[in-house]
Structures are given as structure tokens and as C-alpha cells.
Amino acid sequence: MSAREFNQSVARAQRLADDEPVLVTRRGEPAYVLLNIAEYERLRSEAPGGDGRSLLDVIEPVPDDADPDDAFGRIMDEIAAERSRDFGREAEL
């Protein structure tokens, strides 16, 4: 189904997705897939590390009383510290 067809008939795309994934193309190239929720949940549970958790479920939450600027600064400091130890790799010339 093209993106134009999808935009003209979202309801039709939803009906089709009840039975099978709907591939939506943009300029003839695959761009999106519309799935029913049962299929999405099945795929999500089978994904590597498929315990069904999202990224938000596994990251450490910022305490409610934390200053967002301090939390962001701490995260950026951690990233910078990790990057400072990464010297890349030797290139074969």
C-alpha cells in the first residue's frame, strides 16, 4: 500500500492489518509496517532480551526532587568520560 493510499483510507489499512502486516511504501520503497496489537506484542516479546520491557522500564529514573539540569549534566559527564577512553582503532593504510 502506498503512503498516498494509506492516507486516503486509514480505516482500510486497519482492516487489512487485522489479518496481516501492512507494508506502507513511500516512493516505491518500504517505509512503514502497520500491525495489529497482538502481532506487535508477540514480536516485542520475542525480541532479543524479549522480556517485554521498554527502554523506559530499564533506565534508572531521575528522582522527583532532582534538578533536571544537574541530571542532564551528570549524564553528559558520564558520556564524556566514556568517550575520553575511546581512542578508536588503528587504520590500515
C-alpha positions as CSV (number, residue, x, y, z in Angstrom):
1,M,0.0,0.0,0.0
2,S,1.4,3.4,-0.9
3,A,1.6,6.2,1.6
4,R,-1.0,8.0,-0.5
5,E,-3.4,5.1,-0.4
6,F,-2.7,4.8,3.3
7,N,-3.5,8.5,3.9
8,Q,-6.7,8.2,1.8
9,S,-8.0,5.2,3.7
10,V,-6.6,4.6,7.1
11,A,-9.6,2.5,8.0
12,R,-9.0,0.2,5.1
13,A,-5.3,-0.2,6.2
14,Q,-6.5,-1.0,9.7
15,R,-8.9,-3.7,8.4
16,L,-6.1,-5.2,6.4
17,A,-3.7,-5.2,9.4
18,D,-6.2,-7.3,11.4
19,D,-5.2,-10.2,9.2
20,E,-1.6,-9.5,8.2
21,P,1.0,-6.8,8.5
22,V,0.5,-3.9,6.0
23,L,3.6,-2.6,4.3
24,V,3.3,1.1,3.5
25,T,5.7,2.4,0.8
26,R,7.0,5.9,0.1
27,R,8.2,6.5,-3.5
28,G,8.1,2.8,-4.1
29,E,10.4,2.0,-1.1
30,P,9.2,0.2,2.1
31,A,8.7,2.9,4.8
32,Y,6.4,1.6,7.5
33,V,4.6,-1.5,8.7
34,L,1.2,-1.4,10.3
35,L,0.5,-4.3,12.7
36,N,-2.4,-5.3,14.9
37,I,-1.6,-5.1,18.6
38,A,-1.5,-8.8,19.1
39,E,1.2,-9.2,16.5
40,Y,3.1,-6.3,17.8
41,E,3.1,-7.7,21.3
42,R,4.2,-11.1,20.0
43,L,7.1,-9.6,18.2
44,R,8.0,-7.5,21.1
45,S,8.1,-10.5,23.5
46,E,10.3,-12.5,21.0
47,A,12.8,-9.6,20.5
48,P,16.4,-10.2,21.9
49,G,16.2,-9.7,25.6
50,G,12.5,-10.1,25.0
51,D,11.2,-9.7,28.5
52,G,8.7,-7.1,27.1
53,R,10.3,-4.2,28.8
54,S,10.9,-0.9,27.1
55,L,13.9,1.4,27.4
56,L,11.9,3.5,29.9
57,D,11.4,0.4,32.0
58,V,15.1,-0.3,32.3
59,I,16.8,3.1,32.7
60,E,17.2,4.5,36.2
61,P,14.6,7.1,36.9
62,V,15.6,10.6,37.8
63,P,14.4,11.3,41.4
64,D,11.4,13.6,41.6
65,D,13.3,16.2,43.6
66,A,16.3,16.2,41.2
67,D,17.3,19.4,39.3
68,P,16.8,18.4,35.6
69,D,19.9,20.5,34.7
70,D,22.0,18.6,37.2
71,A,20.8,15.2,36.0
72,F,21.5,16.2,32.4
73,G,24.9,17.4,33.3
74,R,25.7,14.2,35.1
75,I,24.6,12.1,32.1
76,M,26.7,14.2,29.8
77,D,29.7,13.9,32.2
78,E,29.4,10.1,32.1
79,I,29.2,10.1,28.3
80,A,32.3,12.4,28.1
81,A,34.2,10.2,30.5
82,E,33.4,7.1,28.4
83,R,34.4,8.9,25.2
84,S,37.7,10.1,26.6
85,R,38.8,6.4,27.0
86,D,37.9,5.6,23.4
87,F,40.9,6.2,21.2
88,G,39.3,4.5,18.2
89,R,41.3,1.8,16.3
90,E,44.3,1.8,14.1
91,A,43.6,2.2,10.4
92,E,45.4,0.0,7.9
93,L,47.0,2.2,5.2
